[in-house]
Amino acid sequence: MRIRSGLFLFIMPLVVVFFEGCYYFKIAATTNDGRQVDGAINRDKYIIVHNQDGEVWHLTYPEFNRQKAQLTGRFAYVGDKHQFYKLAQKMRSNRYTKEMGDPSNEVHLYIGEYAIDSLNQVIIPFDAIERMDVYDTEKGKIFVLKVLKFTGIFIGTYILIGLLFSFIL
């Protein structure tokens, strides 16, 4: 019995670590009010801009100008750790792994128009922001799935060790 307990305690943590990895996110909020972008800038969110032609950019150095009713910044390549918009579907959970990045740090702006000034600075009028999506992790679903996964692995390992030792003894 002592060997069985020792083997179980050795195998269980290895199995739990091995199966760690799947997480879920959802589109937590959607708005068409461009003035709410200010909150994303203040919280250092990674702002991704989508235009009607399907082009996607990361908005760097964002500045929110309430007097001129516009958002300014510079367009840059959307990094590999910020490709969640390709997965995101409304009204359902979207699966990802930690290696892919953190979707809860992203804000997506869908715009109808923009301008670029002589200094290559992007100007997006508030009225041109058609939609803003904010992503958030589904903590409840992740917790439940981890508990179920751990319970299943625990029971399965216990049964496997019991079967192995029933043939040995």
N, C-alpha and C positions, 0 to 999 in steps of 0.2 A: 504494500500500500504506500510505503514511503517513496518508492521509486516512481510510482504513478503520480503522486502529488508533485514531486520534483520535476518530472518531465512536463506535466501540465503547466506548472508555473514558468518553465523555461520556454515552452512553445507559445503560450498565450500572448505575451507581449510582442513576440516576433510577428505573429499573425495580425495583430491589431495594427502595428506600424505598417505592415505590408499593404493592408487594405485601406489605408488613410488616403484621402485625396480628392473626392468629389464634393463640390460646393454648388450652390444655386443662387441665382440673382433674378431680380424682376425689375420691370420698369415701375418704379415706386410712385412717380409723379409725372404728370404731363400738364403743361400749361402753354398758352399762347401769349402770355404777357411777358414781353421782352424786358420789362423793368425788373423782373425777378432774377435776372442774370447777376445782378449785383451781389446777391447772397452766395452764388457759386464762386465769384471772384474773391470775396472775403474769406471763404473757407479753403482757398487754394485748390479748387477742383481742376481737373484736367478737362479743358473745354474743347470739344470736337464739333466742328462746323460742317454741316451737310448742305450742299446747294441743290437746286432742282435738276442739275445735269448729272447728279450722282457723284460728284467730286467730294472728297472728304479731306479736311485739314485739321491740324491741331492749332488752336488760337493761342499764340504765345504773347507774353507781355500785355494781357488784356487790361483795358482801362474803360471804366464805366463813366460816361459823361451824361449826367441827368439834364443839365441845361441844354445841351445840343440834342438830347434824345438819341444817343448813339453809343455803340460799343466799338472800340478800336483795338487794334493789336496787329500781330504779324502772323501770316500763315506759315506753318511748318509741317513736315511729314508726320503722320500719325504713327507713333511708335508701335513696335510689335506687341507690347504689353497692353495695348489699348484697342484691340480689334473686336471687342464684345458686340459692337453694333451689328456685326455680321451674324451673330447668334441670336440677338434679342428679338423676342416675339411678345407682343402684347398679350395680356390675359393668361400667361402661362409661365412656369418656371423655366429658367434657362440654365443649363449645366455648364460648369467650368472647373478648371483645376487651378490651384494656387500658382503653378508655373506660368499660367496664362496672364497673370496680373490681378488687379483688384478693380472690379467694375464699379464698386461703390464710390470710387474716387472720380468718376466721370460724369460730365454733364454734356448732353448732345443738343446742339442748336440746329434747327432746320430753317434755312433762310430762303427768301425769295429773291433777294438782290443784295449786292454789296458793291463797294467802290474801292479802288486802290489809289491813294494819292501819290504825289511826286516822290515821296520818301519811302515808297513801297509799304505804307501802312494801310491796313485793311480798315474800312469804315462800314459798319453794319448799322443801319437805322433800326431803332426799336420796332418800328412798324413792319420791317422786313422779316422779323423773327416770327415764323409761322407756328413753330412748336418748340418746346424745350422739354427734353426727357431727362429724368434723374434716375439713376440705377441704385439699387440697394440690395444687399445680400439678404437672403431669406433665412434668418437665424433660427426660427422655429423649425422649419423643414430640415435644415442641416442637423439640428440637435436630435430630432426624432430619428432621422436616418442613421446617425452615428450610434444612438442607443440600440436601434434594431440591429445594426451591423455587428456591434459588440456582443449583443445577446446571442445572435445567431452563430457567431464565431465561437463564443464561449461554450454554447451547448454542443455545437458540432465537434469542437476539440475534445470536450469531455466524453462524448459518445465514441469518437475515434480512439481515444486512449483506452476507454473501457473495452472496446472491441479488441484492440491489439493485445491487451493484457489477458483477456479471457481466452485467447488462443494460445498465449505463452504459458499461462498457468494451467 
